[in-house]
Amino acid sequence: METYIKESEQENFKKLDVIIEEQGNEQGTLIRILKKAQDIFGYLPEHVQSHISLKLDIPISTVNGVVSFYSLFSQEKQGKYTIGVCLGTACYVKGAQDVLDAIKEELSLDVGETTLDQQFTLKATRCIGACGLAPVVMINEDVHGRLSPSDIPSLIHQYAKKTEEVIEEK
């Protein structure tokens, strides 16, 4: 069975094939390959999972089982910025739910959704290990701590402004 590859994705599949070639088909390589595939494509749609399945000669159900088990992986297209609100005990006690509600209101979206302009995806996460900064929000790799709901509009604006600056530079 062949997977259909869109012309716009051919370069990404070439990069993925190089990674698969480098990683080989040893036990334990599937998660590393999936992580790198997600870095390339931004998420792991069915046709990417199918391609990996064919290249590694393992059932698609095995690939999808790993993708759907680990919260690290996403089968849905993500926004440019993924906002993760920690709902671990320390963050929750310090008001993480109020911060989460403020983000939902500011961006008009719910947990697991992406804004229409593909800029922000909102996720609720478990403890990220920064309890001393509770409540904590991660935006991609950036950690923002000791937040209150009133901090959210300016925080979101910082990231929206970054996108505007990139567009203006082009």
DSSP file (Angstrom, degrees, kcal/mol; ACC not computed):
  #  RESIDUE AA STRUCTURE BP1 BP2  ACC     N-H-->O    O-->H-N    N-H-->O    O-->H-N    TCO  KAPPA ALPHA  PHI   PSI    X-CA   Y-CA   Z-CA
    1    1 A M              0   0    0      0, 0.0     2,-0.3     0, 0.0    53,-0.0   0.000 360.0 360.0 360.0 130.1    0.0    0.0    0.0
    2    2 A E        -     0   0    0     52,-0.0     2,-0.4     0, 0.0    49,-0.0  -0.736 360.0-131.2 -99.5 149.1    1.4    3.4   -1.0
    3    3 A T        -     0   0    0     -2,-0.3     2,-0.5    48,-0.1    44,-0.0  -0.822  22.2-120.3 -98.5 142.0    0.6    6.6    0.8
    4    4 A Y        -     0   0    0     -2,-0.4     2,-0.6     1,-0.0    47,-0.1  -0.684  28.1-160.9 -80.4 126.6   -0.4    9.7   -1.2
    5    5 A I        -     0   0    0     -2,-0.5     5,-0.1     3,-0.0     2,-0.1  -0.942  13.3-132.9-114.0 120.1    2.0   12.5   -0.7
    6    6 A K    >>  -     0   0    0     -2,-0.6     3,-1.6     1,-0.1     4,-0.5  -0.392  21.4-121.4 -66.0 145.8    0.9   16.1   -1.5
    7    7 A E  G >4 S+     0   0    0      1,-0.3     3,-1.1     2,-0.2     4,-0.4   0.868 112.9  58.4 -56.9 -37.7    3.5   18.0   -3.5
    8    8 A S  G 34 S+     0   0    0      1,-0.2    -1,-0.3     2,-0.1     4,-0.2   0.669 109.6  44.7 -67.7 -15.5    3.7   20.7   -0.8
    9    9 A E  G <> S+     0   0    0     -3,-1.6     4,-2.3     1,-0.1    -1,-0.2   0.416  82.2  98.0-106.8   0.0    4.7   18.0    1.7
   10   10 A Q  H <X S+     0   0    0     -3,-1.1     4,-2.0    -4,-0.5     5,-0.1   0.888  83.3  51.6 -58.7 -40.4    7.3   16.1   -0.4
   11   11 A E  H  > S+     0   0    0     -4,-0.4     4,-2.0     1,-0.2    -1,-0.2   0.908 109.7  50.3 -63.4 -40.9   10.2   18.0    1.1
   12   12 A N  H  > S+     0   0    0      1,-0.2     4,-2.3     2,-0.2    -1,-0.2   0.890 109.3  50.8 -64.2 -39.0    9.0   17.1    4.6
   13   13 A F  H  X S+     0   0    0     -4,-2.3     4,-2.6     2,-0.2    -1,-0.2   0.850 106.9  54.5 -68.5 -32.3    8.6   13.4    3.7
   14   14 A K  H  X S+     0   0    0     -4,-2.0     4,-1.9    -5,-0.2    -1,-0.2   0.928 109.5  47.5 -63.7 -43.2   12.2   13.5    2.3
   15   15 A K  H  X S+     0   0    0     -4,-2.0     4,-2.0     1,-0.2    -2,-0.2   0.912 112.2  50.1 -61.7 -42.1   13.4   14.8    5.7
   16   16 A L  H  X S+     0   0    0     -4,-2.3     4,-2.7     1,-0.2    -2,-0.2   0.903 107.5  53.3 -63.5 -41.4   11.3   12.1    7.5
   17   17 A D  H  X S+     0   0    0     -4,-2.6     4,-2.5     1,-0.2    -1,-0.2   0.878 107.3  52.0 -62.8 -37.2   12.8    9.4    5.3
   18   18 A V  H  X S+     0   0    0     -4,-1.9     4,-2.4     2,-0.2    -1,-0.2   0.923 110.9  47.9 -63.3 -43.4   16.3   10.5    6.2
   19   19 A I  H  X S+     0   0    0     -4,-2.0     4,-2.7     2,-0.2     5,-0.2   0.924 111.9  48.8 -63.9 -44.5   15.4   10.3    9.9
   20   20 A I  H  X S+     0   0    0     -4,-2.7     4,-2.1     1,-0.2    -1,-0.2   0.910 111.6  50.6 -61.7 -41.5   13.9    6.9    9.5
   21   21 A E  H  < S+     0   0    0     -4,-2.5    -1,-0.2    -5,-0.2    -2,-0.2   0.915 113.4  45.2 -61.6 -43.5   17.0    5.7    7.6
   22   22 A E  H  < S+     0   0    0     -4,-2.4    -2,-0.2     1,-0.2    -1,-0.2   0.882 116.1  45.2 -68.0 -39.2   19.2    7.1   10.4
   23   23 A Q  H >< S-     0   0    0     -4,-2.7     3,-0.6    -5,-0.2    -1,-0.2   0.785  93.4-163.4 -78.3 -27.2   17.2    5.6   13.2
   24   24 A G  T 3<  -     0   0    0     -4,-2.1    -1,-0.2    -5,-0.2    -2,-0.1  -0.255  38.5 -69.8  71.5-165.6   16.7    2.2   11.7
   25   25 A N  T 3  S+     0   0    0     -4,-0.1    -1,-0.2     2,-0.0     2,-0.1  -0.159  79.2 138.3-121.3  37.9   14.1   -0.2   12.9
   26   26 A E    X   -     0   0    0     -3,-0.6     3,-1.8     1,-0.1     4,-0.3  -0.439  66.5 -82.1 -80.7 159.6   15.4   -1.2   16.2
   27   27 A Q  T 3  S+     0   0    0      1,-0.2    -1,-0.1     2,-0.1    -2,-0.0  -0.369 116.3  24.6 -60.8 133.2   13.2   -1.5   19.2
   28   28 A G  T 3> S+     0   0    0     -2,-0.1     4,-0.6    -3,-0.1    -1,-0.2   0.358  90.8 102.3  95.0  -5.1   12.5    1.8   20.8
   29   29 A T  H <>  +     0   0    0     -3,-1.8     4,-2.7     1,-0.2     5,-0.2   0.706  60.9  78.9 -83.0 -18.0   13.1    4.0   17.8
   30   30 A L  H  > S+     0   0    0     -4,-0.3     4,-2.8     1,-0.2     5,-0.2   0.912  93.2  47.9 -58.8 -45.4    9.4    4.5   17.0
   31   31 A I  H  > S+     0   0    0      2,-0.2     4,-2.5     1,-0.2    -1,-0.2   0.915 112.6  49.1 -64.0 -42.0    8.9    7.2   19.6
   32   32 A R  H  X S+     0   0    0     -4,-0.6     4,-2.3     2,-0.2    -1,-0.2   0.921 113.0  47.5 -62.3 -42.9   12.0    9.1   18.5
   33   33 A I  H  X S+     0   0    0     -4,-2.7     4,-2.6     1,-0.2    -2,-0.2   0.916 112.0  49.6 -65.3 -42.2   10.9    8.9   14.9
   34   34 A L  H  X S+     0   0    0     -4,-2.8     4,-2.5    -5,-0.2    -2,-0.2   0.901 110.2  51.1 -63.6 -40.2    7.4   10.1   15.8
   35   35 A K  H  X S+     0   0    0     -4,-2.5     4,-1.9     2,-0.2    -2,-0.2   0.932 113.3  44.2 -62.2 -45.6    8.8   13.0   17.8
   36   36 A K  H  X S+     0   0    0     -4,-2.3     4,-1.8     2,-0.2    -2,-0.2   0.871 111.7  53.6 -68.7 -35.7   11.0   14.1   14.9
   37   37 A A  H  X S+     0   0    0     -4,-2.6     4,-2.9     1,-0.2     5,-0.3   0.903 108.6  49.8 -63.0 -40.4    8.1   13.6   12.5
   38   38 A Q  H  X S+     0   0    0     -4,-2.5     4,-2.4     1,-0.2    -2,-0.2   0.871 107.4  54.3 -67.1 -35.1    6.0   15.9   14.6
   39   39 A D  H  < S+     0   0    0     -4,-1.9    -1,-0.2     2,-0.2    -2,-0.2   0.885 114.1  42.4 -62.4 -37.4    8.8   18.5   14.7
   40   40 A I  H  < S+     0   0    0     -4,-1.8    -2,-0.2     1,-0.1    -1,-0.2   0.939 127.5  27.3 -74.6 -48.7    8.8   18.4   10.9
   41   41 A F  H  < S-     0   0    0     -4,-2.9    -3,-0.2     2,-0.2    -2,-0.2   0.661  97.9-125.2 -92.5 -17.6    5.0   18.4   10.2
   42   42 A G  S  < S+     0   0    0     -4,-2.4    36,-0.3    -5,-0.3     2,-0.3   0.199  86.9  17.5  90.1 -17.0    3.8   20.1   13.3
   43   43 A Y  S    S-     0   0    0     -6,-0.3    32,-0.2    34,-0.1    -2,-0.2  -0.939  84.9-102.4-167.5 178.6    1.5   17.2   14.1
   44   44 A L        -     0   0    0     30,-3.4    -6,-0.1    -2,-0.3     5,-0.0  -0.685  38.6-176.2-121.1  79.1    1.0   13.6   13.1
   45   45 A P    >>  -     0   0    0      0, 0.0     4,-2.1     0, 0.0     3,-0.8  -0.209  42.8 -98.2 -68.1 166.8   -1.8   13.2   10.7
   46   46 A E  H 3> S+     0   0    0      1,-0.3     4,-2.7     2,-0.2     5,-0.2   0.858 121.5  54.8 -56.4 -41.2   -3.0    9.8    9.5
   47   47 A H  H 3> S+     0   0    0      1,-0.2     4,-1.7     2,-0.2    -1,-0.3   0.817 108.5  49.2 -68.8 -27.2   -1.0    9.9    6.3
   48   48 A V  H <> S+     0   0    0     -3,-0.8     4,-2.3     2,-0.2    -1,-0.2   0.903 112.0  48.5 -73.2 -41.8    2.3   10.6    8.1
   49   49 A Q  H  X S+     0   0    0     -4,-2.1     4,-2.5     1,-0.2    -2,-0.2   0.904 111.1  51.1 -61.7 -40.8    1.5    7.7   10.5
   50   50 A S  H  X S+     0   0    0     -4,-2.7     4,-2.4     2,-0.2    -1,-0.2   0.903 108.4  51.4 -63.4 -41.8    0.8    5.5    7.6
   51   51 A H  H  X S+     0   0    0     -4,-1.7     4,-2.6     2,-0.2    -2,-0.2   0.928 111.2  47.4 -61.3 -45.8    4.1    6.4    5.9
   52   52 A I  H  X S+     0   0    0     -4,-2.3     4,-2.4     1,-0.2     5,-0.2   0.907 110.1  53.9 -62.3 -41.7    6.0    5.6    9.1
   53   53 A S  H  X>S+     0   0    0     -4,-2.5     5,-2.0     1,-0.2     4,-0.9   0.920 111.6  44.3 -57.9 -46.0    4.2    2.3    9.4
   54   54 A L  H  <5S+     0   0    0     -4,-2.4     3,-0.2     1,-0.2    -2,-0.2   0.916 113.6  49.4 -66.6 -43.4    5.1    1.3    5.8
   55   55 A K  H  <5S+     0   0    0     -4,-2.6    -1,-0.2     1,-0.2    -2,-0.2   0.863 119.1  37.7 -66.6 -35.3    8.8    2.4    6.2
   56   56 A L  H  <5S-     0   0    0     -4,-2.4    -1,-0.2    -5,-0.2    -2,-0.2   0.534 104.9-128.8 -92.6  -6.8    9.2    0.6    9.5
   57   57 A D  T  <5 +     0   0    0     -4,-0.9    -3,-0.2     1,-0.2    -4,-0.1   0.931  64.7 128.4  56.9  48.1    7.1   -2.4    8.4
   58   58 A I      < -     0   0    0     -5,-2.0    -1,-0.2    -6,-0.2    -2,-0.2  -0.943  68.2 -86.5-127.7 154.0    5.0   -2.3   11.5
   59   59 A P    >>  -     0   0    0      0, 0.0     4,-1.6     0, 0.0     3,-0.9  -0.261  28.0-129.3 -61.4 143.0    1.2   -2.2   11.7
   60   60 A I  H 3> S+     0   0    0      1,-0.3     4,-3.1     2,-0.2     5,-0.3   0.815 109.4  63.8 -59.9 -30.3   -0.5    1.2   11.5
   61   61 A S  H 3> S+     0   0    0      1,-0.2     4,-1.9     2,-0.2    -1,-0.3   0.846 101.1  50.5 -64.2 -32.2   -2.4    0.3   14.7
   62   62 A T  H <> S+     0   0    0     -3,-0.9     4,-1.8     2,-0.2    -1,-0.2   0.929 112.4  45.8 -68.8 -45.4    0.9    0.1   16.5
   63   63 A V  H  X S+     0   0    0     -4,-1.6     4,-2.4     1,-0.2    -2,-0.2   0.945 116.0  45.2 -62.1 -48.6    2.0    3.5   15.3
   64   64 A N  H  X S+     0   0    0     -4,-3.1     4,-2.8     1,-0.2     5,-0.2   0.844 108.0  58.7 -66.5 -32.5   -1.4    5.1   16.1
   65   65 A G  H  X S+     0   0    0     -4,-1.9     4,-1.2    -5,-0.3    -1,-0.2   0.906 109.7  43.1 -61.9 -41.3   -1.5    3.3   19.5
   66   66 A V  H  X S+     0   0    0     -4,-1.8     4,-2.0     2,-0.2    -2,-0.2   0.926 114.9  50.0 -69.3 -44.9    1.7    5.1   20.5
   67   67 A V  H  < S+     0   0    0     -4,-2.4     6,-0.3     1,-0.2    -2,-0.2   0.910 114.9  42.9 -61.0 -43.4    0.6    8.4   19.0
   68   68 A S  H  < S+     0   0    0     -4,-2.8    -1,-0.2     1,-0.2    -2,-0.2   0.723 112.0  55.4 -78.9 -19.7   -2.8    8.3   20.8
   69   69 A F  H  < S+     0   0    0     -4,-1.2     2,-0.4    -5,-0.2    -2,-0.2   0.921  98.3  64.2 -77.1 -44.5   -1.3    7.1   24.1
   70   70 A Y    ><  -     0   0    0     -4,-2.0     3,-1.5     1,-0.1    -1,-0.1  -0.684  68.1-150.4 -90.6 128.6    1.3    9.8   24.7
   71   71 A S  T 3  S+     0   0    0     -2,-0.4    -1,-0.1     1,-0.3    -4,-0.0   0.665  91.9  77.3 -68.1 -14.8    0.1   13.4   25.2
   72   72 A L  T 3  S+     0   0    0      2,-0.0     2,-0.3    -3,-0.0    -1,-0.3   0.807  88.1  69.7 -60.5 -30.6    3.3   14.6   23.6
   73   73 A F    <   -     0   0    0     -3,-1.5     2,-0.4    -6,-0.3   -38,-0.1  -0.663  66.3-161.1 -97.8 147.4    1.9   13.7   20.2
   74   74 A S        -     0   0    0     -2,-0.3   -30,-3.4     1,-0.1     4,-0.1  -0.985  17.8-170.5-127.5 135.6   -0.9   15.5   18.4
   75   75 A Q  S    S+     0   0    0     -2,-0.4     2,-0.4   -32,-0.2   -29,-0.2   0.424  75.1  74.2 -97.6  -1.5   -3.0   14.2   15.6
   76   76 A E  S    S-     0   0    0    -31,-0.1   -32,-0.1   -34,-0.1     2,-0.1  -0.865  96.2 -98.0-112.5 146.5   -4.5   17.7   15.0
   77   77 A K        -     0   0    0     -2,-0.4     2,-0.2   -34,-0.1   -34,-0.1  -0.406  43.8-143.5 -62.4 133.2   -2.8   20.6   13.5
   78   78 A Q        -     0   0    0    -36,-0.3     4,-0.1     1,-0.1    36,-0.1  -0.640  12.5-109.5-100.5 155.9   -1.5   22.9   16.2
   79   79 A G        -     0   0    0     -2,-0.2    40,-0.3     2,-0.2    41,-0.2  -0.230  38.5 -99.3 -72.1 170.5   -1.3   26.7   16.3
   80   80 A K  S    S+     0   0    0     38,-1.9     2,-0.5     1,-0.2    40,-0.2   0.877 115.9  40.4 -59.1 -37.1    2.0   28.5   16.0
   81   81 A Y  E    S-a  120   0A   0     38,-3.4    40,-2.4    37,-0.1     2,-0.6  -0.963  74.4-157.0-117.2 122.8    2.0   28.9   19.8
   82   82 A T  E     -a  121   0A   0     -2,-0.5    58,-2.6    38,-0.2     2,-0.7  -0.882   9.9-156.6 -98.3 119.8    0.8   26.1   22.0
   83   83 A I  E     -aB 122 139A   0     38,-3.6    40,-3.0    -2,-0.6     2,-0.6  -0.860   8.5-170.1 -98.8 117.1   -0.3   27.4   25.4
   84   84 A G  E     -aB 123 138A   0     54,-3.5    54,-2.9    -2,-0.7     2,-0.7  -0.934   5.9-160.1-109.8 117.9   -0.1   24.7   28.1
   85   85 A V  E     -aB 124 137A   0     38,-2.7    40,-2.7    -2,-0.6     2,-0.3  -0.864  19.8-131.0 -98.4 118.4   -1.8   25.6   31.4
   86   86 A C  E     +a  125   0A   0     50,-2.1    50,-0.2    -2,-0.7    40,-0.2  -0.523  25.3 179.8 -71.3 126.2   -0.5   23.5   34.2
   87   87 A L        +     0   0    0     38,-2.9    40,-0.2    -2,-0.3    -1,-0.1  -0.021  33.9 134.8-115.6  27.6   -3.3   22.0   36.3
   88   88 A G  S  > S-     0   0    0     38,-0.2     4,-3.1     1,-0.1     5,-0.2  -0.196  74.6 -91.9 -65.9 170.5   -1.1   20.2   38.7
   89   89 A T  H  > S+     0   0    0      1,-0.2     4,-2.8     2,-0.2     5,-0.2   0.910 124.0  46.1 -56.3 -50.6   -2.0   20.5   42.4
   90   90 A A  H  > S+     0   0    0      1,-0.2     4,-1.6     2,-0.2    -1,-0.2   0.923 117.3  44.3 -61.6 -44.3    0.2   23.5   43.3
   91   91 A C  H  4>S+     0   0    0      2,-0.2     5,-2.3     1,-0.2    -1,-0.2   0.913 113.5  50.7 -66.6 -42.1   -0.9   25.4   40.2
   92   92 A Y  H ><5S+     0   0    0     -4,-3.1     3,-1.5     1,-0.2     5,-0.4   0.929 110.2  49.0 -61.8 -44.6   -4.5   24.5   40.7
   93   93 A V  H 3<5S+     0   0    0     -4,-2.8    -1,-0.2     1,-0.3    -2,-0.2   0.844 110.0  53.0 -62.8 -33.7   -4.5   25.6   44.3
   94   94 A K  T 3<5S-     0   0    0     -4,-1.6    -1,-0.3    -5,-0.2    -2,-0.2   0.321 132.9 -84.3 -88.5   8.3   -2.8   28.9   43.3
   95   95 A G  T <>5S+     0   0    0     -3,-1.5     4,-1.8    -4,-0.2     3,-0.4   0.716  74.8 146.3 105.5  22.5   -5.5   29.7   40.7
   96   96 A A  H  ><S+     0   0    0     -5,-2.3     4,-3.0     1,-0.2     5,-0.2   0.852  74.6  58.5 -60.5 -34.3   -4.6   27.9   37.5
   97   97 A Q  H  > S+     0   0    0     -5,-0.4     4,-2.6     1,-0.2    -1,-0.2   0.905 105.7  49.1 -64.1 -38.8   -8.3   27.3   36.6
   98   98 A D  H  > S+     0   0    0     -3,-0.4     4,-2.1     2,-0.2    -1,-0.2   0.889 112.0  48.8 -65.1 -38.9   -8.9   31.1   36.7
   99   99 A V  H  X S+     0   0    0     -4,-1.8     4,-2.1     2,-0.2    -2,-0.2   0.926 111.3  49.9 -65.1 -44.3   -5.9   31.6   34.5
  100  100 A L  H  X S+     0   0    0     -4,-3.0     4,-2.6     1,-0.2    -2,-0.2   0.924 110.4  49.9 -59.7 -44.8   -7.2   28.9   32.1
  101  101 A D  H  X S+     0   0    0     -4,-2.6     4,-2.3     1,-0.2    -1,-0.2   0.879 108.8  52.9 -62.3 -37.5  -10.6   30.6   32.0
  102  102 A A  H  X S+     0   0    0     -4,-2.1     4,-2.7     2,-0.2    -1,-0.2   0.892 110.0  47.6 -65.5 -38.8   -9.0   34.0   31.3
  103  103 A I  H  X S+     0   0    0     -4,-2.1     4,-2.6     2,-0.2     5,-0.3   0.924 110.5  52.1 -66.9 -43.9   -7.1   32.5   28.3
  104  104 A K  H  X>S+     0   0    0     -4,-2.6     5,-1.4     1,-0.2     4,-1.1   0.917 114.2  43.5 -57.5 -43.6  -10.3   30.8   27.0
  105  105 A E  H  <5S+     0   0    0     -4,-2.3    -2,-0.2     2,-0.2    -1,-0.2   0.917 113.1  50.9 -69.5 -43.2  -12.1   34.1   27.2
  106  106 A E  H  <5S+     0   0    0     -4,-2.7    -2,-0.2     1,-0.2    -1,-0.2   0.889 123.0  30.6 -62.9 -39.7   -9.2   36.1   25.7
  107  107 A L  H  <5S-     0   0    0     -4,-2.6    -1,-0.2     2,-0.2    -2,-0.2   0.481 101.1-129.4 -99.7  -3.8   -8.8   33.7   22.7
  108  108 A S  T  <5 +     0   0    0     -4,-1.1     2,-0.3    -5,-0.3    -3,-0.2   0.932  69.8 108.1  54.2  50.4  -12.5   32.6   22.4
  109  109 A L      < -     0   0    0     -5,-1.4    -1,-0.2    -6,-0.2     2,-0.2  -0.964  60.7-126.1-148.5 166.6  -11.6   28.9   22.4
  110  110 A D    >   -     0   0    0     -2,-0.3     3,-2.0     1,-0.1    12,-0.4  -0.591  48.3 -68.5-108.5 171.2  -11.7   25.9   24.6
  111  111 A V  T 3  S+     0   0    0      1,-0.3    12,-0.2    -2,-0.2    -1,-0.1  -0.374 122.8  23.6 -59.8 133.0   -9.1   23.4   25.7
  112  112 A G  T 3  S+     0   0    0     10,-3.7    -1,-0.3     1,-0.3     2,-0.2   0.364 102.2 111.6  91.1  -3.7   -7.9   21.3   22.8
  113  113 A E    <   -     0   0    0     -3,-2.0     9,-2.1     9,-0.2     2,-0.4  -0.622  55.8-142.9-103.3 162.5   -8.9   23.9   20.2
  114  114 A T  B     -C  121   0A   0      7,-0.2     7,-0.2    -2,-0.2    -4,-0.1  -0.955  28.5-105.5-122.1 140.9   -6.9   26.2   17.9
  115  115 A T    >   -     0   0    0      5,-2.8     3,-2.1    -2,-0.4    -7,-0.1  -0.241  33.1-111.7 -62.0 155.4   -7.7   29.7   17.0
  116  116 A L  T 3  S+     0   0    0      1,-0.3    -1,-0.1     2,-0.1    -2,-0.0   0.802 118.7  56.4 -60.6 -30.2   -9.1   30.3   13.5
  117  117 A D  T 3  S-     0   0    0      3,-0.1    -1,-0.3     1,-0.0    -2,-0.1   0.373 111.6-122.1 -84.4   7.0   -5.9   32.1   12.5
  118  118 A Q  S <  S+     0   0    0     -3,-2.1   -38,-1.9     2,-0.2    -2,-0.1   0.743  80.7 116.0  62.3  26.0   -3.8   29.1   13.5
  119  119 A Q        +     0   0    0    -40,-0.3   -38,-3.4     1,-0.2     2,-0.4   0.863  69.1  32.4 -91.0 -40.4   -1.8   31.2   16.0
  120  120 A F  E     -a   81   0A   0    -40,-0.2    -5,-2.8   -41,-0.2     2,-0.4  -0.959  52.1-173.0-129.3 136.8   -2.7   29.6   19.4
  121  121 A T  E     -aC  82 114A   0    -40,-2.4   -38,-3.6    -2,-0.4     2,-0.5  -0.989  20.1-145.6-119.9 134.6   -3.6   26.1   20.6
  122  122 A L  E     +a   83   0A   0     -9,-2.1   -10,-3.7    -2,-0.4     2,-0.3  -0.871  21.8 171.9-107.2 130.8   -4.8   25.7   24.2
  123  123 A K  E     -a   84   0A   0    -40,-3.0   -38,-2.7    -2,-0.5     2,-0.5  -0.981  28.1-139.2-133.9 146.8   -4.0   22.7   26.3
  124  124 A A  E     -a   85   0A   0     -2,-0.3     2,-0.3   -40,-0.2   -38,-0.2  -0.921  32.9-170.8 -99.4 128.7   -4.5   21.8   29.9
  125  125 A T  E     -a   86   0A   0    -40,-2.7   -38,-2.9    -2,-0.5     3,-0.1  -0.750  20.9-118.1-119.0 165.5   -1.4   19.9   31.2
  126  126 A R        -     0   0    0     -2,-0.3   -38,-0.2     1,-0.2    -1,-0.1  -0.300  69.6 -38.0 -87.7-178.3   -0.4   18.0   34.2
  127  127 A C        -     0   0    0      1,-0.2    -1,-0.2   -40,-0.2   -41,-0.0  -0.089  47.3-170.3 -49.3 129.8    2.5   19.1   36.5
  128  128 A I        -     0   0    0     -3,-0.1    -1,-0.2     8,-0.0    -2,-0.0   0.343  48.2-107.6-103.7   4.3    5.4   20.6   34.6
  129  129 A G  S    S+     0   0    0      1,-0.1     3,-0.1     2,-0.0    -2,-0.1   0.743  91.7 108.0  81.4  24.5    7.6   20.6   37.6
  130  130 A A    >   +     0   0    0      1,-0.1     3,-2.2     2,-0.0     4,-0.1  -0.297  30.3 146.2-122.5  47.4    7.7   24.4   38.2
  131  131 A C  G >   +     0   0    0      1,-0.3     3,-1.6     2,-0.2    -1,-0.1   0.783  64.2  65.2 -59.5 -30.7    5.6   24.4   41.4
  132  132 A G  G 3  S+     0   0    0      1,-0.3    -1,-0.3    -3,-0.1    -2,-0.0   0.697 103.6  48.2 -65.4 -18.1    7.5   27.3   42.9
  133  133 A L  G <  S-     0   0    0     -3,-2.2    13,-3.9    12,-0.0    14,-0.3   0.275  97.5-171.2-102.2   8.9    6.2   29.5   40.1
  134  134 A A    <   +     0   0    0     -3,-1.6   -43,-0.1    11,-0.2    11,-0.1  -0.116  61.8  44.6 -55.4 143.2    2.6   28.4   40.4
  135  135 A P  S    S-     0   0    0      0, 0.0    12,-1.6     0, 0.0     2,-0.4   0.575  86.2-176.5 -78.7 144.5    0.3   29.0   38.6
  136  136 A V        -     0   0    0    -50,-0.2   -50,-2.1     9,-0.2     2,-0.4  -0.851  17.2-172.3-116.1 140.8    2.4   28.3   35.5
  137  137 A V  E     -BD  85 144A   0      7,-2.7     7,-2.8    -2,-0.4     2,-0.5  -0.998  10.4-154.9-127.0 133.7    1.7   28.6   31.8
  138  138 A M  E     -BD  84 143A   0    -54,-2.9   -54,-3.5    -2,-0.4     2,-0.6  -0.933   4.5-167.9-107.0 131.8    4.0   27.4   29.0
  139  139 A I  E >  S-BD  83 142A   0      3,-2.5     3,-2.4    -2,-0.5     2,-0.4  -0.954  71.5 -52.0-117.6 109.4    3.8   28.9   25.6
  140  140 A N  T 3  S-     0   0    0    -58,-2.6   -56,-0.1    -2,-0.6   -59,-0.1  -0.502 124.8 -21.7  51.6-114.6    5.9   26.7   23.4
  141  141 A E  T 3  S+     0   0    0     -2,-0.4     2,-0.4    -3,-0.1    -1,-0.3   0.451 116.0 103.7 -99.1  -1.2    9.1   26.4   25.4
  142  142 A D  E <   -D  139   0A   0     -3,-2.4    -3,-2.5     2,-0.0     2,-0.5  -0.674  59.4-149.1 -87.4 132.8    8.7   29.6   27.4
  143  143 A V  E     -D  138   0A   0     -2,-0.4     2,-0.5    -5,-0.2    -5,-0.2  -0.876  11.6-172.3-102.6 129.6    7.6   29.3   31.0
  144  144 A H  E     -D  137   0A   0     -7,-2.8    -7,-2.7    -2,-0.5     3,-0.2  -0.983  14.5-174.6-122.5 120.5    5.5   32.1   32.6
  145  145 A G        +     0   0    0     -2,-0.5   -11,-0.2    -9,-0.2    -9,-0.2  -0.666  51.5  28.6-118.2 170.5    4.9   31.9   36.3
  146  146 A R  S    S+     0   0    0    -13,-3.9    -1,-0.2   -11,-0.3     2,-0.2   0.895  80.2 168.5  51.9  47.5    3.0   33.5   39.1
  147  147 A L        -     0   0    0    -12,-1.6    -1,-0.2   -14,-0.3   -48,-0.1  -0.528  23.5-164.5 -89.5 154.7    0.3   34.6   36.7
  148  148 A S    >>  -     0   0    0     -2,-0.2     3,-2.0   -49,-0.1     4,-0.6  -0.887  40.2-101.7-126.5 164.1   -3.1   36.0   37.5
  149  149 A P  G >4 S+     0   0    0      0, 0.0     3,-0.9     0, 0.0    -2,-0.0   0.825 121.2  61.8 -55.9 -30.7   -6.1   36.3   35.1
  150  150 A S  G 34 S+     0   0    0      1,-0.2     4,-0.4     2,-0.1    -3,-0.0   0.708  97.2  59.3 -70.6 -17.6   -5.3   40.0   34.7
  151  151 A D  G <> S+     0   0    0     -3,-2.0     4,-2.0     1,-0.2    -1,-0.2   0.690  86.7  80.8 -78.2 -19.3   -1.9   39.1   33.2
  152  152 A I  H <X S+     0   0    0     -3,-0.9     4,-2.8    -4,-0.6     5,-0.3   0.890  83.2  53.7 -64.7 -46.6   -3.3   37.1   30.3
  153  153 A P  H  > S+     0   0    0      0, 0.0     4,-2.2     0, 0.0    -1,-0.2   0.925 114.0  43.0 -56.4 -43.8   -4.3   39.8   27.8
  154  154 A S  H  > S+     0   0    0     -4,-0.4     4,-2.0     2,-0.2    -2,-0.2   0.876 113.3  52.6 -70.4 -34.9   -0.8   41.3   27.8
  155  155 A L  H  X S+     0   0    0     -4,-2.0     4,-1.3     2,-0.2    -1,-0.2   0.943 112.1  44.5 -63.8 -46.8    0.8   37.9   27.7
  156  156 A I  H  X S+     0   0    0     -4,-2.8     4,-2.4     1,-0.2     5,-0.2   0.904 110.4  55.9 -63.1 -40.3   -1.2   36.9   24.7
  157  157 A H  H  X S+     0   0    0     -4,-2.2     4,-2.8    -5,-0.3    -1,-0.2   0.879 100.1  59.8 -60.8 -38.4   -0.6   40.2   23.0
  158  158 A Q  H  X S+     0   0    0     -4,-2.0     4,-1.6     1,-0.2    -1,-0.2   0.923 111.1  40.3 -55.0 -45.3    3.2   39.7   23.3
  159  159 A Y  H  X S+     0   0    0     -4,-1.3     4,-1.6     2,-0.2    -1,-0.2   0.878 113.6  52.1 -75.8 -37.1    3.0   36.5   21.2
  160  160 A A  H  X S+     0   0    0     -4,-2.4     4,-1.9     1,-0.2    -1,-0.2   0.892 109.1  52.6 -63.2 -37.3    0.5   38.0   18.8
  161  161 A K  H  X S+     0   0    0     -4,-2.8     4,-2.6     1,-0.2    -2,-0.2   0.877 102.6  57.9 -66.5 -37.9    2.8   40.9   18.3
  162  162 A K  H  X S+     0   0    0     -4,-1.6     4,-2.0     1,-0.2    -1,-0.2   0.911 107.1  48.5 -57.0 -42.5    5.7   38.6   17.6
  163  163 A T  H  X S+     0   0    0     -4,-1.6     4,-2.2     1,-0.2    -1,-0.2   0.918 110.2  50.7 -64.4 -43.5    3.7   37.2   14.7
  164  164 A E  H  X S+     0   0    0     -4,-1.9     4,-2.4     1,-0.2    -2,-0.2   0.896 109.4  51.5 -61.6 -39.9    2.9   40.7   13.4
  165  165 A E  H  X S+     0   0    0     -4,-2.6     4,-2.0     2,-0.2    -1,-0.2   0.887 109.2  50.0 -65.3 -39.0    6.6   41.6   13.5
  166  166 A V  H  X S+     0   0    0     -4,-2.0     4,-1.0     2,-0.2    -1,-0.2   0.908 111.4  48.8 -64.8 -41.4    7.6   38.6   11.5
  167  167 A I  H >< S+     0   0    0     -4,-2.2     3,-0.5     1,-0.2    -2,-0.2   0.910 110.9  50.3 -65.4 -41.4    4.9   39.4    8.9
  168  168 A E  H 3< S+     0   0    0     -4,-2.4    -1,-0.2     1,-0.2    -2,-0.2   0.852 105.2  57.4 -65.9 -34.3    6.1   43.0    8.7
  169  169 A E  H 3<        0   0    0     -4,-2.0    -1,-0.2     1,-0.3    -2,-0.2   0.767 360.0 360.0 -67.0 -25.3    9.8   41.9    8.2
  170  170 A K    <<        0   0    0     -4,-1.0    -1,-0.3    -3,-0.5    -2,-0.2   0.479 360.0 360.0 -78.5 360.0    8.8   39.9    5.1
